[in-house]
């Protein structure tokens, strides 16, 4: 009846938390893997082969995708049933003050939203995704089972993407002749079964991190195969940001295995991430940084992102305390027709292309501070509790890399409150996985 996170952490007697150890029932391994695999597959891609020649992509998107809603609703019910069977009390490690405070604040901002009904409708998907992410480590019986589930799912995504490029190039490769997003600079770039080359690039980065975990916890040959196939596809997407950040995301957590001091670990993980955020946003708001980058970078607009950041910052100042409301800003008439220039990047984007700006926009400046406490400070503390003596086990290393990918990539893409994003889903899985690991040892195999 065990799960991969059920065994109490070293140094804690089982009697300390008996309700966590006792499970109400068991699930067959095949059912555990099927549910976990289906959830992870939906996390990585739940709307394959998007048609960019469809005129509906140019319209406002307040209704959301019925396909996405149905998929996650079904998976949410299935995960809820599994958690009830295995013991809902196993989620108790997630009841921390940072997470509960952030949840309460987000609930409050629903009432102050400029469109409360839209915010409630959109946050429901986020809540379902969060619940599924919290349940996956509980459902997986062992680390090896978790790695096997990830390996099979990753191969499905990668092989499907390559097959789409070969047999359905009009749906898998960007084309100036068919794409209505008016992005001729993306001509010929691969997107596979994903809606955009940036989305494909982020997903392939996840595949690379997953392959490294599989190589450590399951099979070196299988893991390396996943890494190589994903790396080739990532190169074909020409996703510059994630490609540039990936070496740091892979190496920094590994370096922490040789460091015991918590402050030095924090500096290794968060220092470069903070610097990236400072230079990216500083190019808009600090003339000295903008002038310095002009002599280094060929494109100081970060592919048009500076226009979006300026637009976002001006609207943060209008509602700094509670924000505009979850999901009540981007993808609405306010942004689709928010500028007099129809070719401005603002009219085409569905996000601020910066996680931290988006947090301020959606839930206000206080909300951003709570986000930093729950999603930056708390995971660092959990990491120190899991591996205070140095070496970091493969599962924890995987979670830290997923966490770091979202934090670092958050300087250029909004992933935190975008439940349809693969990086957002895996970020939540990483946050909860670290929290579980800080409370329990894993069952290796």
KOLKE-967373 format. One record per residue (C-alpha): residue number from 1; residue in one letter; x, y, z. Coordinates in Angstrom, 1 decimal. Example, Ala and Ser with C-alpha at 12.3 -4.5 7.8 and 13.67 -1.06 7.14 Angstrom:
BEGIN
n:1	res:A	x:12.3	y:-4.5	z:7.8 .
n:2	res:S	x:13.7	y:-1.1	z:7.1 .
# end
This chain:
BEGIN
n:1	res:X	x:0.0	y:0.0	z:0.0 .
n:2	res:X	x:3.0	y:2.3	z:-0.1 .
n:3	res:X	x:3.6	y:5.2	z:-2.4 .
n:4	res:X	x:6.9	y:6.7	z:-3.5 .
n:5	res:X	x:6.6	y:9.4	z:-0.8 .
n:6	res:X	x:5.0	y:7.5	z:2.0 .
n:7	res:X	x:8.0	y:6.4	z:4.2 .
n:8	res:X	x:8.7	y:8.9	z:7.0 .
n:9	res:X	x:11.8	y:11.0	z:6.7 .
n:10	res:X	x:15.0	y:9.8	z:8.3 .
n:11	res:X	x:15.1	y:10.8	z:11.9 .
n:12	res:X	x:11.4	y:10.9	z:12.4 .
n:13	res:X	x:9.7	y:8.0	z:14.2 .
n:14	res:X	x:6.6	y:6.5	z:12.4 .
n:15	res:X	x:4.6	y:7.3	z:15.5 .
n:16	res:X	x:5.1	y:11.0	z:14.9 .
n:17	res:X	x:2.6	y:11.1	z:12.1 .
n:18	res:X	x:0.7	y:7.8	z:12.0 .
n:19	res:X	x:-2.1	y:9.1	z:9.9 .
n:20	res:X	x:0.4	y:9.7	z:7.1 .
n:21	res:X	x:1.6	y:6.1	z:7.0 .
n:22	res:X	x:-1.7	y:4.4	z:7.1 .
n:23	res:X	x:-3.4	y:4.0	z:3.8 .
n:24	res:X	x:-7.1	y:3.2	z:3.3 .
n:25	res:X	x:-6.5	y:0.9	z:0.3 .
n:26	res:X	x:-4.2	y:0.0	z:-2.5 .
n:27	res:X	x:-4.2	y:0.3	z:-6.3 .
n:28	res:X	x:-2.7	y:-2.1	z:-8.9 .
n:29	res:X	x:0.6	y:-1.0	z:-10.4 .
n:30	res:X	x:-0.9	y:-0.9	z:-13.9 .
n:31	res:X	x:-3.7	y:1.5	z:-12.7 .
n:32	res:X	x:-1.2	y:3.7	z:-10.9 .
n:33	res:X	x:1.0	y:4.0	z:-14.0 .
n:34	res:X	x:-2.0	y:4.5	z:-16.3 .
n:35	res:X	x:-3.4	y:7.3	z:-14.2 .
n:36	res:X	x:0.0	y:8.9	z:-13.6 .
n:37	res:X	x:0.9	y:8.6	z:-17.3 .
n:38	res:X	x:-2.4	y:10.1	z:-18.5 .
n:39	res:X	x:-2.0	y:13.1	z:-16.2 .
n:40	res:X	x:1.6	y:13.7	z:-17.2 .
n:41	res:X	x:0.7	y:13.3	z:-20.9 .
n:42	res:X	x:-2.0	y:15.9	z:-20.4 .
n:43	res:X	x:0.4	y:18.2	z:-18.6 .
n:44	res:X	x:2.8	y:18.0	z:-21.5 .
n:45	res:X	x:0.3	y:18.3	z:-24.4 .
n:46	res:X	x:-3.5	y:18.2	z:-24.2 .
n:47	res:X	x:-4.3	y:19.9	z:-27.5 .
n:48	res:X	x:-2.0	y:18.4	z:-30.2 .
n:49	res:X	x:-1.6	y:19.6	z:-33.7 .
n:50	res:X	x:-3.1	y:23.1	z:-33.4 .
n:51	res:X	x:-4.1	y:24.6	z:-36.8 .
n:52	res:X	x:-2.6	y:28.1	z:-37.0 .
n:53	res:X	x:-4.6	y:28.8	z:-40.2 .
n:54	res:X	x:-7.8	y:28.7	z:-38.1 .
n:55	res:X	x:-9.2	y:32.3	z:-37.8 .
n:56	res:X	x:-10.5	y:31.6	z:-34.3 .
n:57	res:X	x:-7.0	y:32.0	z:-32.9 .
n:58	res:X	x:-7.2	y:35.7	z:-33.7 .
n:59	res:X	x:-10.4	y:36.2	z:-31.6 .
n:60	res:X	x:-10.6	y:37.0	z:-27.9 .
n:61	res:X	x:-10.4	y:33.8	z:-25.7 .
n:62	res:X	x:-12.5	y:34.4	z:-22.6 .
n:63	res:X	x:-14.4	y:31.1	z:-23.1 .
n:64	res:X	x:-11.4	y:28.9	z:-22.9 .
n:65	res:X	x:-10.9	y:25.5	z:-24.6 .
n:66	res:X	x:-13.7	y:23.0	z:-24.0 .
n:67	res:X	x:-11.3	y:20.2	z:-24.9 .
n:68	res:X	x:-8.8	y:21.3	z:-22.2 .
n:69	res:X	x:-11.6	y:21.7	z:-19.6 .
n:70	res:X	x:-13.1	y:18.3	z:-20.3 .
n:71	res:X	x:-9.7	y:16.5	z:-20.3 .
n:72	res:X	x:-8.6	y:18.0	z:-17.0 .
n:73	res:X	x:-12.0	y:17.6	z:-15.4 .
n:74	res:X	x:-12.0	y:13.9	z:-16.1 .
n:75	res:X	x:-8.4	y:13.5	z:-14.9 .
n:76	res:X	x:-9.3	y:15.5	z:-11.8 .
n:77	res:X	x:-12.1	y:13.2	z:-10.9 .
n:78	res:X	x:-9.9	y:10.2	z:-11.5 .
n:79	res:X	x:-7.1	y:11.6	z:-9.3 .
n:80	res:X	x:-9.6	y:12.6	z:-6.6 .
n:81	res:X	x:-10.9	y:9.0	z:-6.5 .
n:82	res:X	x:-7.3	y:7.6	z:-6.4 .
n:83	res:X	x:-6.4	y:9.9	z:-3.5 .
n:84	res:X	x:-9.5	y:8.9	z:-1.6 .
n:85	res:X	x:-8.6	y:5.2	z:-2.1 .
n:86	res:X	x:-5.0	y:5.7	z:-1.0 .
n:87	res:X	x:-5.6	y:8.1	z:1.8 .
n:88	res:X	x:-6.3	y:11.9	z:1.3 .
n:89	res:X	x:-4.4	y:12.6	z:4.5 .
n:90	res:X	x:-1.2	y:12.0	z:2.6 .
n:91	res:X	x:-1.6	y:15.5	z:1.2 .
n:92	res:X	x:-1.2	y:17.1	z:4.6 .
n:93	res:X	x:2.5	y:18.1	z:4.1 .
n:94	res:X	x:1.1	y:20.6	z:1.6 .
n:95	res:X	x:-0.7	y:22.5	z:4.3 .
n:96	res:X	x:2.1	y:25.0	z:4.9 .
n:97	res:X	x:1.6	y:28.7	z:5.8 .
n:98	res:X	x:3.2	y:30.0	z:2.6 .
n:99	res:X	x:0.9	y:27.8	z:0.4 .
n:100	res:X	x:-2.2	y:28.5	z:2.5 .
n:101	res:X	x:-1.6	y:32.2	z:2.6 .
n:102	res:X	x:-1.1	y:32.4	z:-1.1 .
n:103	res:X	x:-4.3	y:30.3	z:-1.7 .
n:104	res:X	x:-6.3	y:32.6	z:0.5 .
n:105	res:X	x:-5.0	y:35.7	z:-1.2 .
n:106	res:X	x:-5.8	y:34.3	z:-4.6 .
n:107	res:X	x:-9.3	y:33.5	z:-3.4 .
n:108	res:X	x:-9.7	y:37.1	z:-2.2 .
n:109	res:X	x:-8.6	y:38.5	z:-5.5 .
n:110	res:X	x:-11.4	y:36.6	z:-7.2 .
n:111	res:X	x:-13.8	y:39.0	z:-5.4 .
n:112	res:X	x:-11.9	y:42.1	z:-6.5 .
n:113	res:X	x:-11.4	y:40.9	z:-10.1 .
n:114	res:X	x:-12.6	y:43.2	z:-12.9 .
n:115	res:X	x:-14.5	y:40.1	z:-14.2 .
n:116	res:X	x:-15.2	y:37.8	z:-11.2 .
n:117	res:X	x:-17.0	y:35.2	z:-13.2 .
n:118	res:X	x:-14.2	y:34.9	z:-15.8 .
n:119	res:X	x:-11.6	y:34.7	z:-13.0 .
n:120	res:X	x:-13.6	y:32.0	z:-11.2 .
n:121	res:X	x:-13.9	y:30.0	z:-14.4 .
n:122	res:X	x:-10.3	y:30.2	z:-15.2 .
n:123	res:X	x:-9.0	y:29.5	z:-11.7 .
n:124	res:X	x:-11.0	y:26.3	z:-11.6 .
n:125	res:X	x:-8.6	y:24.8	z:-14.2 .
n:126	res:X	x:-5.6	y:26.0	z:-12.2 .
n:127	res:X	x:-7.1	y:24.3	z:-9.1 .
n:128	res:X	x:-7.7	y:21.0	z:-10.9 .
n:129	res:X	x:-4.1	y:21.0	z:-12.3 .
n:130	res:X	x:-2.7	y:21.8	z:-8.8 .
n:131	res:X	x:-4.7	y:18.9	z:-7.3 .
n:132	res:X	x:-3.5	y:16.5	z:-10.0 .
n:133	res:X	x:0.1	y:17.6	z:-9.6 .
n:134	res:X	x:-0.2	y:17.1	z:-5.8 .
n:135	res:X	x:-1.6	y:13.6	z:-6.4 .
n:136	res:X	x:1.0	y:12.2	z:-8.9 .
n:137	res:X	x:3.8	y:11.6	z:-6.3 .
n:138	res:X	x:1.2	y:9.9	z:-4.0 .
n:139	res:X	x:-0.1	y:7.6	z:-6.8 .
n:140	res:X	x:3.4	y:6.5	z:-7.9 .
n:141	res:X	x:4.4	y:3.5	z:-5.8 .
n:142	res:X	x:8.2	y:3.8	z:-6.1 .
n:143	res:X	x:10.8	y:6.1	z:-7.7 .
n:144	res:X	x:11.5	y:3.5	z:-10.4 .
n:145	res:X	x:7.8	y:3.3	z:-11.2 .
n:146	res:X	x:7.7	y:7.1	z:-11.5 .
n:147	res:X	x:10.7	y:7.1	z:-13.8 .
n:148	res:X	x:9.2	y:4.3	z:-16.0 .
n:149	res:X	x:5.9	y:6.3	z:-16.3 .
n:150	res:X	x:7.8	y:9.4	z:-17.3 .
n:151	res:X	x:10.0	y:7.5	z:-19.8 .
n:152	res:X	x:7.0	y:6.0	z:-21.6 .
n:153	res:X	x:5.2	y:9.3	z:-21.7 .
n:154	res:X	x:8.2	y:11.2	z:-22.9 .
n:155	res:X	x:8.7	y:8.8	z:-25.8 .
n:156	res:X	x:5.1	y:9.2	z:-26.8 .
n:157	res:X	x:5.5	y:13.0	z:-26.9 .
n:158	res:X	x:8.8	y:12.9	z:-28.8 .
n:159	res:X	x:7.9	y:10.3	z:-31.3 .
n:160	res:X	x:4.6	y:11.9	z:-32.0 .
n:161	res:X	x:6.3	y:15.2	z:-32.6 .
n:162	res:X	x:8.8	y:13.7	z:-35.1 .
n:163	res:X	x:6.0	y:11.9	z:-36.9 .
n:164	res:X	x:4.0	y:15.1	z:-37.2 .
n:165	res:X	x:7.0	y:16.9	z:-38.8 .
n:166	res:X	x:7.4	y:14.1	z:-41.3 .
n:167	res:X	x:3.7	y:13.4	z:-42.2 .
n:168	res:X	x:1.9	y:16.6	z:-41.2 .
n:169	res:X	x:4.3	y:19.4	z:-41.8 .
n:170	res:X	x:1.5	y:22.0	z:-42.4 .
n:171	res:X	x:0.5	y:21.4	z:-38.7 .
n:172	res:X	x:4.0	y:20.7	z:-37.3 .
n:173	res:X	x:6.2	y:23.3	z:-38.9 .
n:174	res:X	x:5.7	y:27.1	z:-38.8 .
n:175	res:X	x:4.8	y:28.5	z:-42.3 .
n:176	res:X	x:4.3	y:32.1	z:-43.3 .
n:177	res:X	x:1.8	y:31.0	z:-45.9 .
n:178	res:X	x:-0.6	y:29.3	z:-43.4 .
n:179	res:X	x:0.1	y:30.8	z:-39.9 .
n:180	res:X	x:-2.2	y:33.6	z:-39.1 .
n:181	res:X	x:-0.1	y:34.8	z:-36.1 .
n:182	res:X	x:1.9	y:37.1	z:-38.5 .
n:183	res:X	x:5.3	y:35.7	z:-37.4 .
n:184	res:X	x:7.2	y:35.3	z:-40.7 .
n:185	res:X	x:10.5	y:35.1	z:-38.7 .
n:186	res:X	x:9.4	y:31.6	z:-37.5 .
n:187	res:X	x:9.2	y:30.2	z:-41.1 .
n:188	res:X	x:10.5	y:26.6	z:-41.2 .
n:189	res:X	x:10.8	y:26.2	z:-37.4 .
n:190	res:X	x:9.5	y:23.0	z:-35.9 .
n:191	res:X	x:6.7	y:22.9	z:-33.4 .
n:192	res:X	x:5.7	y:19.2	z:-33.7 .
n:193	res:X	x:2.4	y:18.4	z:-32.0 .
n:194	res:X	x:2.6	y:21.8	z:-30.1 .
n:195	res:X	x:0.8	y:25.0	z:-30.9 .
n:196	res:X	x:4.0	y:27.2	z:-31.1 .
n:197	res:X	x:7.7	y:26.7	z:-31.4 .
n:198	res:X	x:8.3	y:28.3	z:-28.0 .
n:199	res:X	x:5.8	y:25.8	z:-26.5 .
n:200	res:X	x:7.6	y:23.0	z:-28.2 .
n:201	res:X	x:11.0	y:24.3	z:-27.0 .
n:202	res:X	x:9.8	y:24.4	z:-23.4 .
n:203	res:X	x:8.4	y:20.9	z:-23.7 .
n:204	res:X	x:11.7	y:19.5	z:-25.2 .
n:205	res:X	x:13.6	y:21.1	z:-22.3 .
n:206	res:X	x:11.3	y:19.2	z:-20.0 .
n:207	res:X	x:12.0	y:16.0	z:-22.0 .
n:208	res:X	x:15.8	y:16.6	z:-21.6 .
n:209	res:X	x:15.4	y:17.0	z:-17.8 .
n:210	res:X	x:13.2	y:13.9	z:-17.7 .
n:211	res:X	x:15.7	y:11.9	z:-19.7 .
n:212	res:X	x:18.4	y:12.8	z:-17.3 .
n:213	res:X	x:16.2	y:11.5	z:-14.4 .
n:214	res:X	x:15.3	y:8.3	z:-16.3 .
n:215	res:X	x:19.1	y:7.7	z:-16.9 .
n:216	res:X	x:19.8	y:8.0	z:-13.2 .
n:217	res:X	x:16.7	y:6.2	z:-11.8 .
n:218	res:X	x:15.7	y:3.6	z:-14.4 .
n:219	res:X	x:17.8	y:3.0	z:-17.5 .
n:220	res:X	x:20.9	y:4.9	z:-18.8 .
n:221	res:X	x:20.3	y:3.8	z:-22.4 .
n:222	res:X	x:16.6	y:4.9	z:-22.3 .
n:223	res:X	x:17.4	y:8.1	z:-20.6 .
n:224	res:X	x:20.2	y:9.1	z:-23.0 .
n:225	res:X	x:17.9	y:8.3	z:-26.0 .
n:226	res:X	x:15.3	y:10.7	z:-24.7 .
n:227	res:X	x:17.9	y:13.4	z:-24.1 .
n:228	res:X	x:19.3	y:13.1	z:-27.6 .
n:229	res:X	x:16.0	y:13.0	z:-29.4 .
n:230	res:X	x:14.7	y:16.0	z:-27.4 .
n:231	res:X	x:17.9	y:18.0	z:-27.9 .
n:232	res:X	x:17.7	y:17.6	z:-31.7 .
n:233	res:X	x:14.1	y:18.7	z:-31.7 .
n:234	res:X	x:14.9	y:21.6	z:-29.4 .
n:235	res:X	x:17.5	y:22.8	z:-31.9 .
n:236	res:X	x:15.0	y:22.7	z:-34.7 .
n:237	res:X	x:12.6	y:24.9	z:-32.7 .
n:238	res:X	x:15.3	y:27.6	z:-32.4 .
n:239	res:X	x:14.0	y:28.5	z:-28.9 .
n:240	res:X	x:16.9	y:30.7	z:-28.0 .
n:241	res:X	x:15.9	y:31.5	z:-24.4 .
n:242	res:X	x:15.4	y:28.0	z:-23.1 .
n:243	res:X	x:18.4	y:26.7	z:-25.1 .
n:244	res:X	x:20.6	y:29.3	z:-23.5 .
n:245	res:X	x:19.3	y:28.6	z:-20.0 .
n:246	res:X	x:19.3	y:24.8	z:-20.1 .
n:247	res:X	x:23.0	y:24.3	z:-19.3 .
n:248	res:X	x:22.6	y:26.3	z:-16.1 .
n:249	res:X	x:19.4	y:24.5	z:-15.2 .
n:250	res:X	x:21.1	y:21.1	z:-15.5 .
n:251	res:X	x:24.4	y:22.0	z:-13.9 .
n:252	res:X	x:23.5	y:24.3	z:-11.0 .
n:253	res:X	x:21.5	y:21.7	z:-9.0 .
n:254	res:X	x:24.2	y:19.1	z:-9.6 .
n:255	res:X	x:26.7	y:21.6	z:-8.2 .
n:256	res:X	x:24.6	y:21.9	z:-5.1 .
n:257	res:X	x:25.3	y:18.2	z:-4.3 .
n:258	res:X	x:28.9	y:19.3	z:-3.4 .
n:259	res:X	x:27.7	y:22.3	z:-1.3 .
n:260	res:X	x:26.3	y:22.0	z:2.2 .
n:261	res:X	x:25.9	y:25.7	z:3.2 .
n:262	res:X	x:22.3	y:26.8	z:2.6 .
n:263	res:X	x:23.2	y:30.3	z:1.7 .
n:264	res:X	x:25.7	y:29.2	z:-0.9 .
n:265	res:X	x:23.2	y:26.8	z:-2.3 .
n:266	res:X	x:20.7	y:29.6	z:-2.6 .
n:267	res:X	x:23.2	y:31.8	z:-4.3 .
n:268	res:X	x:24.0	y:29.1	z:-6.8 .
n:269	res:X	x:20.4	y:28.5	z:-7.7 .
n:270	res:X	x:18.8	y:31.9	z:-7.3 .
n:271	res:X	x:21.7	y:34.3	z:-8.0 .
n:272	res:X	x:21.8	y:33.8	z:-11.8 .
n:273	res:X	x:18.0	y:33.6	z:-12.0 .
n:274	res:X	x:17.8	y:37.0	z:-10.2 .
n:275	res:X	x:20.4	y:38.4	z:-12.6 .
n:276	res:X	x:18.5	y:37.3	z:-15.7 .
n:277	res:X	x:15.3	y:38.9	z:-14.4 .
n:278	res:X	x:17.2	y:42.1	z:-13.5 .
n:279	res:X	x:18.8	y:42.4	z:-16.9 .
n:280	res:X	x:15.6	y:41.5	z:-18.8 .
n:281	res:X	x:13.2	y:43.9	z:-17.0 .
n:282	res:X	x:16.0	y:46.4	z:-16.4 .
n:283	res:X	x:16.3	y:46.8	z:-20.1 .
n:284	res:X	x:12.9	y:48.5	z:-20.0 .
n:285	res:X	x:12.9	y:50.4	z:-16.7 .
n:286	res:X	x:16.6	y:51.2	z:-16.1 .
n:287	res:X	x:18.3	y:53.2	z:-18.8 .
n:288	res:X	x:21.8	y:52.3	z:-17.6 .
n:289	res:X	x:21.1	y:48.6	z:-18.1 .
n:290	res:X	x:19.4	y:49.2	z:-21.4 .
n:291	res:X	x:22.4	y:51.2	z:-22.7 .
n:292	res:X	x:24.8	y:48.5	z:-21.4 .
n:293	res:X	x:22.9	y:45.7	z:-23.1 .
n:294	res:X	x:22.7	y:47.6	z:-26.4 .
n:295	res:X	x:26.4	y:47.0	z:-26.9 .
n:296	res:X	x:26.2	y:43.3	z:-26.1 .
n:297	res:X	x:22.9	y:41.9	z:-27.5 .
n:298	res:X	x:21.8	y:42.2	z:-31.1 .
n:299	res:X	x:18.1	y:42.5	z:-30.0 .
n:300	res:X	x:17.5	y:44.4	z:-26.8 .
n:301	res:X	x:13.8	y:44.2	z:-27.2 .
n:302	res:X	x:14.0	y:40.4	z:-26.4 .
n:303	res:X	x:11.9	y:39.6	z:-29.5 .
n:304	res:X	x:9.3	y:42.3	z:-28.9 .
n:305	res:X	x:8.9	y:41.5	z:-25.2 .
n:306	res:X	x:9.8	y:45.0	z:-24.1 .
n:307	res:X	x:6.6	y:46.4	z:-25.7 .
n:308	res:X	x:4.6	y:43.9	z:-23.7 .
n:309	res:X	x:6.5	y:44.6	z:-20.4 .
n:310	res:X	x:5.9	y:48.3	z:-20.7 .
n:311	res:X	x:2.2	y:47.7	z:-21.4 .
n:312	res:X	x:2.0	y:45.3	z:-18.4 .
n:313	res:X	x:3.8	y:47.7	z:-16.0 .
n:314	res:X	x:1.5	y:50.6	z:-16.9 .
n:315	res:X	x:-1.5	y:48.5	z:-16.0 .
n:316	res:X	x:0.0	y:47.1	z:-12.8 .
n:317	res:X	x:0.2	y:50.7	z:-11.5 .
n:318	res:X	x:-3.6	y:51.0	z:-12.1 .
n:319	res:X	x:-4.4	y:48.2	z:-9.7 .
n:320	res:X	x:-1.3	y:47.5	z:-7.6 .
n:321	res:X	x:-3.0	y:46.0	z:-4.5 .
n:322	res:X	x:-5.3	y:43.2	z:-5.8 .
n:323	res:X	x:-4.4	y:43.2	z:-9.5 .
n:324	res:X	x:-6.9	y:42.7	z:-12.3 .
n:325	res:X	x:-8.0	y:39.2	z:-11.3 .
n:326	res:X	x:-6.9	y:35.7	z:-12.2 .
n:327	res:X	x:-7.2	y:35.3	z:-16.0 .
n:328	res:X	x:-9.0	y:38.6	z:-16.4 .
n:329	res:X	x:-6.4	y:40.5	z:-18.3 .
n:330	res:X	x:-4.7	y:38.8	z:-21.2 .
n:331	res:X	x:-6.7	y:37.3	z:-24.0 .
n:332	res:X	x:-9.5	y:39.8	z:-23.5 .
n:333	res:X	x:-10.7	y:42.8	z:-25.4 .
n:334	res:X	x:-8.5	y:45.0	z:-23.1 .
n:335	res:X	x:-5.3	y:43.5	z:-24.7 .
n:336	res:X	x:-6.6	y:42.4	z:-28.1 .
n:337	res:X	x:-7.5	y:46.0	z:-28.8 .
n:338	res:X	x:-5.4	y:47.7	z:-26.1 .
n:339	res:X	x:-3.2	y:49.7	z:-28.5 .
n:340	res:X	x:-3.7	y:51.8	z:-31.5 .
n:341	res:X	x:-1.1	y:49.8	z:-33.5 .
n:342	res:X	x:-2.7	y:46.5	z:-34.7 .
n:343	res:X	x:0.8	y:45.0	z:-35.3 .
n:344	res:X	x:1.9	y:45.7	z:-31.7 .
n:345	res:X	x:3.0	y:42.5	z:-29.9 .
n:346	res:X	x:0.5	y:43.3	z:-27.1 .
n:347	res:X	x:-2.5	y:42.6	z:-29.4 .
n:348	res:X	x:-1.2	y:39.1	z:-30.1 .
n:349	res:X	x:0.1	y:37.9	z:-26.8 .
n:350	res:X	x:-1.8	y:35.8	z:-24.1 .
n:351	res:X	x:0.7	y:36.6	z:-21.4 .
n:352	res:X	x:3.2	y:39.2	z:-20.1 .
n:353	res:X	x:6.2	y:36.9	z:-21.1 .
n:354	res:X	x:7.4	y:37.4	z:-17.6 .
n:355	res:X	x:6.1	y:35.4	z:-14.6 .
n:356	res:X	x:6.7	y:38.1	z:-12.0 .
n:357	res:X	x:5.0	y:40.8	z:-14.0 .
n:358	res:X	x:2.0	y:38.5	z:-14.6 .
n:359	res:X	x:1.8	y:37.8	z:-10.9 .
n:360	res:X	x:1.5	y:41.5	z:-10.2 .
n:361	res:X	x:-1.0	y:41.9	z:-12.9 .
n:362	res:X	x:-3.3	y:39.1	z:-11.8 .
n:363	res:X	x:-3.0	y:39.1	z:-8.0 .
n:364	res:X	x:-1.3	y:42.4	z:-7.2 .
n:365	res:X	x:2.1	y:43.2	z:-5.6 .
n:366	res:X	x:1.3	y:41.5	z:-2.3 .
n:367	res:X	x:0.4	y:38.4	z:-4.3 .
n:368	res:X	x:3.9	y:38.5	z:-5.9 .
n:369	res:X	x:5.5	y:38.6	z:-2.5 .
n:370	res:X	x:3.5	y:35.6	z:-1.4 .
n:371	res:X	x:4.4	y:33.8	z:-4.6 .
n:372	res:X	x:8.1	y:34.4	z:-3.8 .
n:373	res:X	x:7.6	y:33.0	z:-0.3 .
n:374	res:X	x:5.7	y:29.9	z:-1.4 .
n:375	res:X	x:7.5	y:29.1	z:-4.6 .
n:376	res:X	x:11.1	y:30.4	z:-4.1 .
n:377	res:X	x:11.9	y:30.5	z:-0.4 .
n:378	res:X	x:10.0	y:27.4	z:0.8 .
n:379	res:X	x:11.5	y:25.0	z:-1.9 .
n:380	res:X	x:15.0	y:26.2	z:-1.0 .
n:381	res:X	x:14.2	y:25.4	z:2.6 .
n:382	res:X	x:12.8	y:22.0	z:1.6 .
n:383	res:X	x:15.9	y:21.2	z:-0.4 .
n:384	res:X	x:18.1	y:21.9	z:2.6 .
n:385	res:X	x:16.0	y:19.6	z:4.7 .
n:386	res:X	x:16.1	y:16.8	z:2.1 .
n:387	res:X	x:19.8	y:16.9	z:1.5 .
n:388	res:X	x:21.6	y:18.8	z:4.3 .
n:389	res:X	x:24.8	y:16.7	z:4.0 .
n:390	res:X	x:25.4	y:17.3	z:0.3 .
n:391	res:X	x:24.4	y:14.6	z:-2.2 .
n:392	res:X	x:21.0	y:15.1	z:-3.8 .
n:393	res:X	x:19.2	y:11.9	z:-4.9 .
n:394	res:X	x:17.9	y:11.6	z:-8.5 .
n:395	res:X	x:14.2	y:12.3	z:-7.7 .
n:396	res:X	x:15.0	y:15.4	z:-5.7 .
n:397	res:X	x:17.5	y:16.6	z:-8.4 .
n:398	res:X	x:14.7	y:16.2	z:-11.0 .
n:399	res:X	x:12.3	y:18.3	z:-9.0 .
n:400	res:X	x:14.9	y:21.0	z:-8.4 .
n:401	res:X	x:15.7	y:21.2	z:-12.1 .
n:402	res:X	x:12.0	y:21.5	z:-13.0 .
n:403	res:X	x:11.6	y:24.2	z:-10.3 .
n:404	res:X	x:14.7	y:26.1	z:-11.6 .
n:405	res:X	x:13.5	y:25.8	z:-15.3 .
n:406	res:X	x:10.2	y:27.6	z:-14.4 .
n:407	res:X	x:11.9	y:30.2	z:-12.2 .
n:408	res:X	x:14.6	y:31.1	z:-14.7 .
n:409	res:X	x:12.4	y:30.8	z:-17.8 .
n:410	res:X	x:9.9	y:33.0	z:-16.0 .
n:411	res:X	x:12.0	y:36.0	z:-17.0 .
n:412	res:X	x:10.9	y:35.5	z:-20.6 .
n:413	res:X	x:7.7	y:33.4	z:-20.4 .
n:414	res:X	x:4.7	y:33.5	z:-18.0 .
n:415	res:X	x:4.4	y:29.9	z:-16.8 .
n:416	res:X	x:3.4	y:30.1	z:-13.2 .
n:417	res:X	x:-0.3	y:30.9	z:-13.6 .
n:418	res:X	x:-0.8	y:29.3	z:-17.0 .
n:419	res:X	x:-2.3	y:25.9	z:-16.2 .
n:420	res:X	x:-2.3	y:25.0	z:-19.9 .
n:421	res:X	x:1.5	y:25.3	z:-19.9 .
n:422	res:X	x:3.6	y:22.2	z:-19.6 .
n:423	res:X	x:6.2	y:24.0	z:-17.6 .
n:424	res:X	x:3.6	y:25.4	z:-15.2 .
n:425	res:X	x:2.2	y:21.9	z:-14.6 .
n:426	res:X	x:5.6	y:20.4	z:-13.9 .
n:427	res:X	x:6.6	y:23.3	z:-11.8 .
n:428	res:X	x:3.6	y:22.6	z:-9.5 .
n:429	res:X	x:4.6	y:18.9	z:-9.5 .
n:430	res:X	x:8.2	y:19.9	z:-8.5 .
n:431	res:X	x:7.0	y:22.2	z:-5.7 .
n:432	res:X	x:4.8	y:19.5	z:-4.2 .
n:433	res:X	x:7.4	y:16.8	z:-4.8 .
n:434	res:X	x:10.0	y:18.7	z:-2.8 .
n:435	res:X	x:7.5	y:19.3	z:0.0 .
n:436	res:X	x:6.7	y:15.6	z:0.2 .
n:437	res:X	x:10.4	y:14.7	z:0.1 .
n:438	res:X	x:11.1	y:17.1	z:3.0 .
n:439	res:X	x:8.5	y:15.1	z:5.0 .
n:440	res:X	x:9.2	y:11.5	z:3.8 .
n:441	res:X	x:11.9	y:9.4	z:2.3 .
n:442	res:X	x:11.2	y:7.9	z:-1.2 .
n:443	res:X	x:10.7	y:4.3	z:-1.9 .
n:444	res:X	x:13.5	y:3.6	z:-4.5 .
n:445	res:X	x:12.2	y:0.5	z:-6.3 .
# end
